[in-house]
Amino acid sequence: AKERAEPLRRTSSAPPHEQASKQDQPKKHVRVAAAFGYIIPSGFLFELVSAPNYLSEIVEWTGFAAASQSPAALAFSVYVCSNLVPRALDHHAWYKATFGDEYPKKRHAIIPFLL
């Protein structure tokens, strides 16, 4: 026996003439991200880069290496950069994939105005 398709149901309790048009509704991927509690961060360095915490850690360890002039500190700073830059690029790509056109186009991954 064939299964019958369920009848279409209205997803909103508001009457059709009071429902928002499709242009007024956020895009599906943005609604899904919001349902899981994801938001587009904003404020201070988030206006420039997707991963300001990684940027500040790189600045911190590079400054420490410069101040200490130690080969070990320089090696650690290089390690931090080689670890955090690819992570920031992945982080940035995830934000762009998750939020699509809603994500700020001028925001870079880790280095303001460059990368």
C-alpha positions as CSV (number, residue, x, y, z in Angstrom):
1,A,0.0,0.0,0.0
2,K,1.2,3.4,-0.9
3,E,1.8,5.9,2.0
4,R,-0.1,9.1,1.7
5,A,1.7,12.4,2.0
6,E,0.8,14.4,5.0
7,P,-1.2,17.6,4.3
8,L,0.7,20.8,4.3
9,R,0.6,22.6,7.6
10,R,1.0,26.3,8.3
11,T,4.2,26.9,10.2
12,S,3.0,30.1,11.7
13,S,0.0,30.7,13.9
14,A,-0.5,34.2,12.4
15,P,-3.0,34.5,9.6
16,P,-1.5,34.5,6.1
17,H,-2.0,38.2,5.6
18,E,0.0,39.0,8.8
19,Q,2.9,36.7,8.0
20,A,6.2,38.3,6.9
21,S,7.1,38.0,3.2
22,K,10.0,35.8,2.2
23,Q,12.2,38.8,1.7
24,D,11.6,39.9,5.3
25,Q,12.6,36.5,6.7
26,P,16.3,35.8,7.5
27,K,17.9,33.2,5.2
28,K,17.7,29.6,6.2
29,H,21.3,29.1,7.1
30,V,21.2,32.2,9.4
31,R,18.0,30.8,11.1
32,V,19.7,27.4,11.6
33,A,22.8,29.1,13.0
34,A,20.7,31.2,15.4
35,A,18.8,28.1,16.5
36,F,22.0,26.6,17.7
37,G,23.0,29.8,19.4
38,Y,25.6,31.0,16.9
39,I,25.7,34.7,16.3
40,I,28.0,37.0,14.3
41,P,30.3,38.5,16.8
42,S,30.8,42.3,16.7
43,G,32.6,45.0,18.5
44,F,36.2,46.2,18.9
45,L,38.6,43.9,16.9
46,F,35.7,41.7,15.7
47,E,35.0,44.6,13.3
48,L,38.3,43.9,11.6
49,V,39.0,40.1,12.0
50,S,37.2,36.9,12.6
51,A,39.6,35.7,15.2
52,P,40.8,38.6,17.3
53,N,41.8,36.3,20.2
54,Y,44.3,34.5,17.9
55,L,45.6,37.9,16.6
56,S,46.2,39.1,20.1
57,E,48.0,35.9,21.1
58,I,50.3,36.2,18.0
59,V,51.0,39.9,18.9
60,E,51.7,38.9,22.5
61,W,54.2,36.1,21.7
62,T,55.9,38.1,19.0
63,G,56.3,41.0,21.4
64,F,57.7,38.6,24.0
65,A,60.2,37.2,21.5
66,A,61.3,40.6,20.4
67,A,61.7,41.8,24.0
68,S,63.5,38.7,25.3
69,Q,65.7,38.3,22.1
70,S,65.8,34.7,22.9
71,P,66.0,32.0,20.2
72,A,63.6,29.8,22.2
73,A,61.1,32.6,22.4
74,L,61.4,33.3,18.7
75,A,60.9,29.6,17.9
76,F,57.8,29.6,20.1
77,S,56.5,32.7,18.4
78,V,57.0,31.0,15.0
79,Y,55.2,27.9,16.3
80,V,52.3,30.0,17.6
81,C,51.9,31.7,14.2
82,S,52.1,28.4,12.3
83,N,49.4,27.0,14.6
84,L,47.0,29.9,14.9
85,V,47.0,31.3,11.3
86,P,45.6,28.2,9.7
87,R,43.1,27.9,12.5
88,A,42.0,31.5,12.0
89,L,41.6,30.8,8.3
90,D,39.3,27.8,9.0
91,H,37.4,29.8,11.6
92,H,36.8,32.6,9.1
93,A,35.7,30.1,6.4
94,W,33.2,28.5,8.9
95,Y,31.7,31.9,9.7
96,K,31.3,32.7,6.0
97,A,29.8,29.3,5.2
98,T,27.5,29.5,8.2
99,F,26.2,33.0,7.8
100,G,26.7,33.5,4.1
101,D,25.8,37.0,2.8
102,E,25.0,38.2,6.4
103,Y,28.7,37.9,7.4
104,P,30.6,41.2,7.0
105,K,32.5,41.3,3.6
106,K,35.3,43.6,4.8
107,R,36.2,41.3,7.8
108,H,39.4,39.4,7.4
109,A,40.5,36.2,9.1
110,I,43.4,37.3,11.3
111,I,45.5,40.2,10.0
112,P,43.4,43.4,9.6
113,F,43.2,44.7,6.0
114,L,45.4,41.8,4.7
115,L,44.7,38.2,5.5
